[in-house]
Amino acid sequence: MSASESSSCSGFDFSDQDQEVKWIKARRYKMPFGKYKGRPLCDMIKTKKRRDVLKYYLSWDKLRKRTKDNIVCALAHYNEMKEAEAKRN
């Protein structure tokens, strides 16, 4: 993992070991199509606009399973981080 990838996509932690493995893989997954082609999911979940795009992609019938699974994992990770932050405040 490069230093830039580590700094832009780190800072997230899971208590559940199985989910952590999935997030470790999903955060590096790069969008294979569209306006955000080549952008890793760890960057895609940072803004509401991009999260909305990911949610829209999930509505596609022909979305490949691998892409769908990675998007679902990334959005779940974002939701968990948001809930954890709300509990701290």
N, C-alpha and C positions, 0 to 999 in steps of 0.2 A: 504494500500500500504506500503510495507516495505521500509526502508531507502535506501537499495541498489537499489531497483527498482526506487525509486524516483530520486536518483542521476544519474543513468545510462540512464534514459529515459526522464528526464525532460529538461527544457530549451527551449521548443518549445511553441509558442504562436500563436493563431489564432485570427484574428479580427472578423471572421464570426462565430457566436455562433453555428450554425448547424454543421459546419465542425468540430469544436472543440469537440463536443460530439462524433462524429465518430472517431476522432483521439484518444480520451481518451480510447475508447474501442479497437480500432485497435492496438494501441501501446502495449497493454498487450497480444494480441492474439499470441499464441505460434504455431509455425509451427508443423503441425500434422504428418509430414512424412519426409523422406529423411535425408541427411547428417546433416541438421540443425534442426532436430526434437527437439522440446522443447524450441527452441530459440525464444524469443519475437521479434515481428516485429520492435520494436524500436531499437533493436540491428542489425537486418538484413539490415536496410537502411543505416547503417553507412559506409559500404565499397562498392566500385564499383562492386567487385566480387559478393557480396551477392545481391546487387540490380539487377545485371544481372541474377542471379538465380531466383529471384522473377519474373522478366520479362519473363523468360523462362517458369516458371510455369503458367503464364497467357495464354500461347499459348496452354495449354492442354485443350482438349475438355471435359474431364471428371473431371475437377477440380470442387470441390464442391462450390456452390454459396457463402457460408459463408466465405470460404477461399479466394475465388477470390475477394469478396467485401473488405475484410480486407487488402489484398495485394494492391489493387487499391488505397485504402485510404492512406496506408503507403507511397506508391510511390508518390501520389499527395502531401502529406505532405512534403516529401523530396524536391520535385520540388518547392513548395512554399517557403520553407526555403532557398533554393539556390537562387531563384529570389530575395527574400528580402535581402539576403546578398550582392548580386550583386548591388542592388540599393543603399545600404549603402556605397559601395566602389566607 
